[in-house]
Amino acid sequence: MREADRDHNGSLIITLPPDTVRALAAKGERQISEAADLCRTAEAALESFPGYVRVRGLGILPPDQLGDALTALSALFGRLIEQDREGTVVRRVEDRGTKIGEGTRARYADSRFGGSLHTDGAELPQPVPGRFALLCVRQAPVGGELNLVHLAQLEPRLTAAERARLRRPFHFDRRGDQDPTEAPTTEKAILFDAGGTTGVTYLREYVELGHEHQHAPPLASADRAALDALDAALGADDLRLTIRLEAGEAAIFDNLRLLHGRTTFEDDQHRRRLLLRTWIQPDDRGERSSA
């Protein structure tokens, strides 16, 4: 196992040798222990800018083993969390012909459209996933690059009044994932305290939809102004980092401090873009854990 140098954004790159990759897919204890030693090196990288770590070498596996490998790899970084009420642990990220926030259940991951920088699990009550992982099975021939903005660079672009407003609760649409006895929104702040620093949970469309529910108040003008300022900062070219995951490459992301989106992609009808995703809780705060 070897640690490569860094990518163009300064992110740590971990390259796993074939034996370790096969052991991850088969849940082999010795090689997973070796991988865990190296992944511990990545912990500091996840906690600092740019807030993600790339993992290469998984492409030697057949496609039907990639989900198991991603599950084992993700477990090195924390506890896996169910991503919906059906108990999905490894979610397919692919175009299902929907728009972002369309209907009652469609999510960002179900469309091919870009923009809308966000954090994963924005539809959940706190605690949101601390990390998430993506593994590229097939990349689109056109588009599909990831755009990233780190909160450490984003937050100074906001005024004190805007930051204070974003620390007040907003209604986020639950995307139909709530229990029958629960409200269709969850109320939480966009900026919040997270381990001694500031964390963020956000997807503008889910906030807009949340405040359209009858039990939720309309967004006040000051709320909209703060959201607009946040979106303007997210759209700043000088803050945006771009990466493109290639087939067989995975990445682990700090979901509390790194907002992400993608560029709109066009599928090859015979080999459609497919990523696999896990949600990870690095400590004991998560309440929706999977067995």
N, C-alpha and C positions, 0 to 999 in steps of 0.2 A: 504494500500500500504506500502511496506516495502523495505528498502535498505539492501541487504545482504552484507556480507563482500566481499572480492576480490577473483578473480581466481588466478591460479598459476603464471600468468604474472603480477599480481598486478592490473588487470582491475576491475573497478567498476561493480557490478552485481545488476541490478534492477529487483525485482520480483513484477509483477503486480497481484493484487488479481482478482478473477473471475469477480466481478462486473465491475471493470475498463476495463478488457479485453473485456467483452461483449459491454460495452459502446463505446470502440474504434471502434469495428466492426460496431456498429449502429450509430456512431457519436453523442453519448450522451454528452451534454455540461458539465454537472456537473462533471462526472467522468473524462472527458478529461481535465477539468481544474485542477482536483487533480493530474492527471498524469503529466500535464505541470509543476506543482510545483516541483515534484520530478525530472523531466527531467532537470529542471534548475540546480539542483544539479550536473547533469552529464556534464554540459557545461565545467566546469574546468577540469574534467577528460578527455574530448576529446581534450583539448588544451595541455595536458601534456602526458608524457610517461605512458602507452604504446599506447595511441591514439585511444582507442576504448572502448565502453561500451556495456555490454551484457544485454539483456532484456529477462526475462523468464516469463512464465505463459500463453503465447498465444496458447499453444497446446490444450486448452480446446475447441477451436473453430473448427467447421467443416471446411474442406479444402476450400470450396467455399467462406468463410468469411475472410480468412487469407489475401487476397489482400487488402480488405477494411481496415482491422486492421493495416496492415503495412503502408498503405497510411496515416491513421490518426496518427499513431505513428511517422512516418517520418516528418509530418507537424509540430510536436512539436519542431523539431530541425532546421527548416528552410522552404524554399520554394521548392516545388518539381519541377524538371526539366525534360523535355521530353528527352528520351534517343535515339531517332532516328528520321528520317524524317517522319515516320508514326505517330509520336506523342505518342509513348509508354511511359507511366509513371511508370507502374509496369512491369518489364521485367522478364520473366521466364529464369532462369539460369539452363540449362540442356544440355545433350549431344545431338547434332543434327547431329552427324556423321561427323563433319568437323575437320580439323586441325586448329591451331591458325594461323590466317591471310590467310587462304586458300581462293582462289577466290577473288571476289571484295568486298564482304560484310560480310563474316564470321568473328566473333569476338572471343575473348578468352572465353567468356561466352557460346559459342556454342559448345565447345569441352569437352572431358573428360580428356584431357592431362594436366599434371602439369608443374611446373617450370615457367619460364618467369615472375618473380616478376614485378609488374607494378602498376600503379594507374588507376582508372576508368576514362573513358572519354578521354584517351590519344589521341584519334582521333579527338577531338574537338579543335577548336581555343580557346584561352583564352577569358573569364574565364572558367576554367574547374570546375566541381562540387567540392564544398568544402568538402562535406561529401557524403557518400553513406551508405545504409542500406541493410542488407541481412536477410531474414527470411527463416529458414530451414523448408520445408514442409516434405520432406523425405530425409534421408541421405543414402549414398551408404554403402553397407555392407563392402566394401573394399576400402580404400583410401578416398579422398575428404577432408582431413584435410586442414586447412588454414595455410599457412606460412606467417609470417609478419616480416618486418624489418622497424624500425623507423628511419627517416632521422637524428634525433639527434645523433644516434649512427653510422649511415652510413657515414655521411659527413666527420667526422674526419679521416676516412680511405682513403680519396682522397687527393692527393697533391693539392697545390694551383693552379698549372698549369692545372690539370685535372678539378678542380672546375670551373676555368675561362673558359675552353673550353666548359664545359657543360652549361655555361650561354650564349653561343652564339647560334643563331637560327639553328634548324634542321628542316628538312621536315618530317612531320608525315603523313602517308597515312590516308585519311578520311574514308576509308572503304565504299566508295560509298554513304556516307551520305550527301554529299554536294549538294547544289542547282545546276541546270544545268548550270548556269552562273559562278559558282565558280570553282576554281582549285581543282584537286583531292588530293591535300595535303594542310596542314596548316603548316605555318612556325612559330616556337616558340622555346624558350629555354627550356631545361630540368630542370635546376635549375633557380629559379626566386625569386624575393622579394614577400613575402606574409604576410601582416599584421605585418611588423617589424621583421619577421624571414624569413628563407629560405623555399620555397615550391618546390615541385617536380611534374613533369608530365612525365610519361615514360611507354613505352612498346617497347622493342628492335625490335621486328618483324615489328612494324608499322614504326619505323624509317628506317629500312633497305628497306622496301617496298616503303616508301616515296621517298627515294633517287634513286630508280630505274625508276621513272617517267622521261620522256624526258625533262621536264622544270626544273628539279632539278639537281644540280651538284652532281657528285659522292661524296661519303664520303671521306674526306681527311684522310691520314694516322693518323694525330693527332686526328681527330674526332674518328676514330675507336679505337685508343689507349685509349681515355677517356671513350668511351662506354665499352670497355673491362675491364677497371679498375672499372667502376661502377658495371658491372656484377660480377666481382670477389668479390667485397665487399658484394654484395647482396647474394652471395653464401657462405659467411663465416658462419660456424656453430654456432659460439659464438654470432652472432647478431640475429639469427633467433628465433622468437617466434612461437609457434604452438598452435592452438586451433581447436576444433572440435565442430561445432554447431550441436546440436541434434534437433530432430523434435519438432517444437513448440518454438524454441529459435531464437531470433533475435539479431543482433548486429549493432551498429552504428559506423562508422569508420571515422577518419580524413583523407580525401582523398588528402590533400595537403602535409602531412608529413609521411604517413604510406603507404609503398608499400606492396603488398600482391600477393599471388599466392596460388595454391593448389597442393596437391599431386594427381597424376593420380589415377582415380577411376574406379572401375568395377561395372557396374550396375547389380541389380537384375532385370531380364527381366519382372517380374510382378509388381515390385515397384521401378521404376526408380528414381534416385536421382533428386530432384527438390528443388531449392531455388528461392525465389522471391527477386527482387532487386529494390531499388529506388535510384535516384540521388537527392541530396539536396543542395541547395544554402543557407547558413546561413545568407546572407545579400543581398543587392540589386544589386550585380554585375552581376548576371545571366541574360542572354538575351534570353534563350530558355525556359521560364517558361511555365507551364501548367496552365490551368484554374482551 
